[in-house]
Amino acid sequence: MVSRRTLLTSTLGITGGLLLPTAGADAAPADWSRAVVDSTIARKPDPKTLGGWGYTQGLFLLGAYRVYQRVKEPSYLAYIKGWVDNFVDADGHMSRTFDNLDAMQSGNLLLILHQETGDPRYRTAADQIRDRITTYPRTADGGMWHATGKTNELWGDGVFMAQPFLLRYGIAYGDETFAYEEVTRNLSVYFRHLKAANGLIYHAYDADGDAPWKPDPTTGTSAHFWARAIGWTAMTHVEVLELLPAKHPRRAELIGNIRHLAKGFARYQDPATGRWFQVVDKASDPANWTETSASSMYTLMLHAALEHGWISGGGYASAARRGYQGVLKKVSVGSDGLTNITDISEGTNVGDLAYYLGRKRNTNDLHGLGAFLLMNERLAH
């Protein structure tokens, strides 16, 4: 089997020297993924301090697990287990209602721990999320609401929070029929409502047209193209297509969605940095800025799509290469020997242009750490 690094070198033209940031390369660790995980654990050695049951914690720990799968460092798996065990009791019960999609994303860790440890508590806990998905509210055409308090709203962020978990659950526990249909229908419904002609997708859609963020009266969509919402959708398509049967009837549609986004990513990539802007199509706005988590997600999708043959061409290969180099320029080693990743947008709702542009630009936000790990494990190893 050809390694991802070999494929990257041959397909995208990235050599070993270009895998490091151009600034401060002398201090760069040999393995940025391990450095990010080790630094995060060093900052928060007690898993409890990572935070509550949330999707950002789940994203980072999913990334850490991908690193664990490669390097087999026992402390990484122990850290994941230590965090999850704060929320799963001795009977496998979790004291939560799962009334929003964000609360479901960390369910991926329950599946991982059941597989790794064989402890039935984790399967029992995962069953709670799966059972909630059955009763969870949906739009008339089958899209799971972003939250029960956001009636008939679909946000581009939401698909990553529930659909990869459901698909993995279905494959692991003989529930494939429901999982394949539900997951692909949601991706289809979301994308159809959010799709824009410019190769991007809007942040959100409201079937009722009465959301406080003032949907377009004709399309029901929000007004702007927020980078990370698009990135969540892009990563979800990769995760799902890699698990979906080759002959599934919606497979071609999902690959078409990937191709739509790839065109948009190539179109709006910042030529100066290789990254993408917080509001993707507003490069000329002086208040706009390139955002690291979304840039990691876009790079991941472009690379995976090239790897699988869903897209092809030197333009996409160049975009993936420049995206990777651009993200790495936001990664550095501090004077304390720990890594830092900068310019990561804080958590973001649907809003107007000033709202998006004014979001805090955090360092070492879990959104960016997790997205970086998922990207880097594909591109560097």
N, C-alpha and C positions, 0 to 999 in steps of 0.2 A: 504494500500500500504506500502511495506517495504521501509524504508528510505535508502538513499545511505550509510549513516553512519552505519546503522544496517547491510546492505549487506556487506559492506567492512569488518566489524568486523567478521562476520560469514564466509565469503568466503576467505578473505585474512589474517585473523588472526591478524588484527591491533586493538589494544585496545586504549582507550582514552589516556593513557600515551604516546603511541608511535606516537600520532598525533603532538607532539611538538618536536622541535629540541633538540638534546642531549646537545648542548652547549648553555648556557645562558637561560635555560628553565624557570628559575624563573621569567624572564622579559617578557616571551612570552605572547602575547595577547590571549584571549580566542577565537578570531575569526580572523584568519590571513587574510582572504579575506577582511573583513571590514578594517582591519589595512592597507592593501596595498592600497585600494581605498582612504581611509581617508588621508593617507600620501601623495599620489600623488596629491590629491586636495589641501592639505595644501601647498604643494610646488608650485603648479600652480593654485591658486584660480580662476583666470580668464581663462575660457576655451579656449580663443583665444591663450593663451600662450602654450597650449598643442602642437600646431604645425598646419601645413597646412593639406589639404585634402589628407590623406595618409593612407596606410594600417596598419601602426603601431598604429596610433591613433585609427583607427577603431577596431583593435584587442583589445587594452586596454579597449575601451569603450564598446565593446561587452562583455568583461569580467565583467566590472562594471555593465552592465545591468543584467547579470546573478546573480550578488550579489543583485541588486535591486529587482529582482523577488522573492528572498528569504526574504529579510529584510524589503522591502517596505520603504526605506529611501528616502523621496522626493527629497532631495538635489542631489542624484545620478542621477535621471532621469533629473532633471533640468540642471545638468552639461552636460549630453549628449546632451540635446536639445540646450544648450548654444553654444556648439561647432559646431553642425550641422548647426545652424542658421547663422553662419558666411559664409556659402557657398550656401544657398538656399534663393533666393530673394522672394519678396512678391507674385510673380506669380508662384513660384515653379521651377524657372529656375536655372540651375547651369552653370556657365561659364567655361566649360571644355569639352574636346573632347573624353575622355575615350579611348585613343589609347594604353593603356597597361592594363594588367589584375590587376596590383596593384591598379589602380585608382578605381576599381569596388568594392573592399572589403568593404569599408565604406558604401556602399549602404545598407548593412544589417541594419544600423542605421536608414535609411529612412523608411524602412519597420516597424521597431520597433516604431518609432515616429508616423507614420500614425496609427498604431494600438492603441497606448497609448493615442494619443491626438485627433484623428479624423480629423486633419488638412489636407485638400486635397493637400496642397503644397508638402507634403512629398511623396505622391503617384505620383504627377506630376514629381518630381525630380527622383524618382525611375524609372519612365517610360523612362527617358532619357538613363539610363544604359541598361534597357531591350531592347530598340530600337537599341542601339549600338551593343549589342550582336548579333542581327540579321545580321548586316552587317560586323561584325568583321572578320578579315581574319583567315583562318584555313589551316591546312595541308591537303593533299589530302585525308587522312582518317578521317578528322573531328576534329583534335585537335586544339584548339584556341591557336594562337601564344602567346608567353609570352608578346610580345609587337609588334606593327606594324613595328618598326625599327629592329626587330630581326626575319627576314624572316624564317619561317618554323622551329623556335626553340620552343621546349617545355621544360619548367623548372619545376621541382617537386614543387617549391614554388607556381606555378601559379594556381593550381586547387583550393586551398583554397580561392583565391582572387575573383573568379567569380562564381564557381559552387554552393556553399551554398546559395549565394544571389539569383541566378537564380531559384533554387529549391524553396526557400521560396516565392519568387515573384510569381512563377507559382501556388503554392498552395493557396496563399492569394487572387489571382486575376483571378482565372479560366483559367490559362494558363498551366495547368498540362501536357498536351500532349507534348507540345514542351519542357517543362522543364525536364520531366522525360527522354526523349530521348536524349536531348542535354547533360545533366549532366552525365548520365551514360555512354554515348559514350565517352565523354572527359576523364572520369576516366579510362575507358577501354583502350583508345588509349594511354594516358600518361603512364599507368602502363605497358602496353605491350612493349613500347619502352624503358622504363627506368629500367625494372626489371633485377636484377642480380641473379645469381645462389646462392649467399651466404645469401639470406634472406633480402637483402637490395634493394634500387633502386639508380641508378646514379643520380647526380644532374640535368643533362640536356641531351637533345637529339636534334640533328639538322638533319632534313631530307635532306638538301642540302649538308651537310658535309663541309661547308666552313666557319663556325663560327670562330671568332678570337681565341676562346679557344681550337681550334684544336680537333675536334671530332675524335673518332676512325674511321678509314677509312672503317671498316667492319660493325660496329654496329651503328655508328653515335652518340654514347654516349660520355659524358665527362669522365674524368679519375677517379674521386674520389667520395666518399660517404660522402657528407657534411650533418652534422647531422640535421640542421633545415629544409633543403629541404625535407628530409624524414619525418620529423615531420609534416610539413604542409600537406603532402599527407596523413599521418596517421590520422590526425584530420579530414580531409575532408571526408574520408571514414566513420568515425563515424557519423559526422553531416548528411551525405547523407543517410546512412542506417537507421538512426533513423526516417527519414521522408519518405523514399521510401516505396511504397506499398509492402506488404508481398509477393505478387505473381508476382512482376516485373521480367521479364525474365533475367535481368542482375544482380539480387540480389545475386545469388549464386556466380557469378564471383567476385563481390565486396567483399563478405565474404572471398573468396579464397585469395584475395589480403591482407586482414587483417591477415589471417593465415600465409601468406608468411612473412609479416613484423614482426609478433609476433615471429616467429622463429629467425629472424635476431636480434631482440631486445634482446631476451633471450641469444643468442649466444655471442653478443658483449657488454653486460652490464659489466661495470667495477666492479669486485668483491669487490674491496676495498671501493668504495664510493656509489655504487648503481646507479650512473649516467652513462651517455654515452658521448663519446668523440666527440670533434668538427669534426674530421675526424674519422668516427665511427670504422673503421677496423684497425686503426693504433695506438693501445694502447701502443705499445712498443716504439713509437717515443718519445724521451724526450721532444720535443717541443709541443707535443699534450696536450690537457687539456679538462677536462669535462665541458660541456656547459649546462647552466641551462635551457634555453628556450626549447631546444630540449628534454632534460630529462623530463621536464614537459609534453611535447607533447606525448612522448613515454609512460610515465606512464598513462596519460589520455587514450590513445588507449588501452593499456593492460587492464586497469580496466573496460572500457566500453565493451570491447570484452568479458571479463569474465562475466560481468553483464548480457549481452544479450545472452550468450551461444554460441558465435561465435568461441571461443576457450575455452579450459578447461584444467585443470591439475595444480598440486601443483607447478610445475616449473614456470608457468606463474604467479600464485598467488604470489609466492615469489618474482619474478622479479618486479611486480607492487608494492609490499610492500616496497622492498628495494629502488625502484626508488623514491617513495614518501618520504621515510625517507632521501634519498640522496638529493633531492631538498630542503627539509626543512632545511637542514644544511647550505644552501646558503641564508637563510632568517634570518634576525636578526633585533633587535631594536637598533637604534643608541642613542647616548647621548642626542639627541634632542627629543627623544621619537617617532621618525618616523621610519618606517620600511625601510630596505634596502635588495635588492636582487642582488647578485653579480654574476660575471662570465657569462654575457650574451653577445653573439657575436653581434657585430654591423652588419648592413645590408651588405649583401655579394653577389657578382656576381659569375659567374663561373670562376674558376681559377685553378692554379696548387697547389701542396701540400703546398709549402711555403706560398702561398697567404692565404689559409684557416687557416693554423696554426698561421699566423701572424696577424689575425684580432684582433681588439681591444676587450678587455674583460671588458665590461661596467657594471656599477652598475645602477640599476633602468632604464635600457633601456626598452622602451615600448614593444619590442618583448617579453622580459622575464616577464614583469608585466602582460601582457595580457594572455600569455600562462599559467602562474601560476594561475591566477584567474579561467580560464576555467577548469584547472585540479583540483584546490582545491574545487571548488563548487561541483564537482562530488565526490571527495573522502572524504571530511570532513563534508558534510552536506546532 
